[in-house]
Amino acid sequence: MLVLEKEDLALYTKIQEKNLIRQYDLLTNCIEIGLKQGPISFDKYFLWSLNHVAVANISQFGGRFRNEPIYVGNHTPPHYRDVPDLMDRFISFIHENWYTLLPTQLAAYALWRMLWIHPFIEGNGRTARAICYYVLSARIGRVLPGKIIVPERIRDNRGPYIAALRKADEAWEAGNYDINDMAVYLAGLLEDQLREARDAAATPRN
């Protein structure tokens, strides 16, 4: 069962919005599990489930790594034959650096690297932003309060986001690893989320 954007934009958009709600519900469950189990809960099955929910009814290949080329603007993701190994290395990096990197640094890496690999046919951005938020929450150690969460704030403030991705890509192309701009960007969004949550909690209700 599939709805194509070009055939029915209104229904496609409606399904996409509902998928995001379902993905957030699943993500909240995963965060609660991750808080108890630690970094080991971050695995490919977790990634597959987030992607599957994000693209249900708008892509027939959700929840599995791509087996074909894909192109994203000026970025050409790695060959699909390399995706399984790259994702194993990606997950290993998260595990090995779980306690050594700051939450915003680890989340910045997760967001950038997922988008650099682009392991799925559809929904890579939605899945990468969800993973980023999972890492932030699980590393900080709680389900984070706030009505407008970091993934939504990224969508609403894409300029610095795209710039940070490009800088990380350029550094990697030059043989370096630099996600500092992305980490600073995420830290600002997280601070805004938590501040608004505190303000809302402090506001008296009539």
Secondary structure in CASP SS format (residue, H / E / C, confidence):
PFRMAT SS
TARGET T0000
AUTHOR 0000-0000-0000
METHOD secondary structure of the structure
MODEL  1
M C 1.00
L C 1.00
V C 1.00
L C 1.00
E C 1.00
K C 1.00
E C 1.00
D C 1.00
L H 1.00
A H 1.00
L H 1.00
Y H 1.00
T H 1.00
K H 1.00
I H 1.00
Q H 1.00
E H 1.00
K H 1.00
N H 1.00
L H 1.00
I H 1.00
R H 1.00
Q H 1.00
Y H 1.00
D H 1.00
L H 1.00
L H 1.00
T H 1.00
N H 1.00
C H 1.00
I H 1.00
E H 1.00
I H 1.00
G H 1.00
L H 1.00
K H 1.00
Q H 1.00
G H 1.00
P H 1.00
I H 1.00
S H 1.00
F C 1.00
D C 1.00
K H 1.00
Y H 1.00
F H 1.00
L H 1.00
W H 1.00
S H 1.00
L H 1.00
N H 1.00
H H 1.00
V H 1.00
A H 1.00
V H 1.00
A C 1.00
N C 1.00
I C 1.00
S C 1.00
Q C 1.00
F C 1.00
G C 1.00
G C 1.00
R C 1.00
F C 1.00
R C 1.00
N C 1.00
E C 1.00
P C 1.00
I C 1.00
Y C 1.00
V E 1.00
G C 1.00
N C 1.00
H E 1.00
T C 1.00
P C 1.00
P C 1.00
H C 1.00
Y H 1.00
R H 1.00
D H 1.00
V H 1.00
P H 1.00
D H 1.00
L H 1.00
M H 1.00
D H 1.00
R H 1.00
F H 1.00
I H 1.00
S H 1.00
F H 1.00
I H 1.00
H H 1.00
E H 1.00
N C 1.00
W C 1.00
Y C 1.00
T C 1.00
L C 1.00
L C 1.00
P H 1.00
T H 1.00
Q H 1.00
L H 1.00
A H 1.00
A H 1.00
Y H 1.00
A H 1.00
L H 1.00
W H 1.00
R H 1.00
M H 1.00
L H 1.00
W H 1.00
I H 1.00
H C 1.00
P C 1.00
F C 1.00
I C 1.00
E C 1.00
G C 1.00
N H 1.00
G H 1.00
R H 1.00
T H 1.00
A H 1.00
R H 1.00
A H 1.00
I H 1.00
C H 1.00
Y H 1.00
Y H 1.00
V H 1.00
L H 1.00
S H 1.00
A H 1.00
R H 1.00
I H 1.00
G C 1.00
R C 1.00
V C 1.00
L C 1.00
P C 1.00
G C 1.00
K C 1.00
I C 1.00
I C 1.00
V H 1.00
P H 1.00
E H 1.00
R H 1.00
I H 1.00
R H 1.00
D H 1.00
N C 1.00
R H 1.00
G H 1.00
P H 1.00
Y H 1.00
I H 1.00
A H 1.00
A H 1.00
L H 1.00
R H 1.00
K H 1.00
A H 1.00
D H 1.00
E H 1.00
A H 1.00
W H 1.00
E H 1.00
A C 1.00
G C 1.00
N C 1.00
Y C 1.00
D C 1.00
I C 1.00
N H 1.00
D H 1.00
M H 1.00
A H 1.00
V H 1.00
Y H 1.00
L H 1.00
A H 1.00
G H 1.00
L H 1.00
L H 1.00
E H 1.00
D H 1.00
Q H 1.00
L H 1.00
R H 1.00
E H 1.00
A H 1.00
R H 1.00
D H 1.00
A H 1.00
A H 1.00
A H 1.00
T C 1.00
P C 1.00
R C 1.00
N C 1.00
END
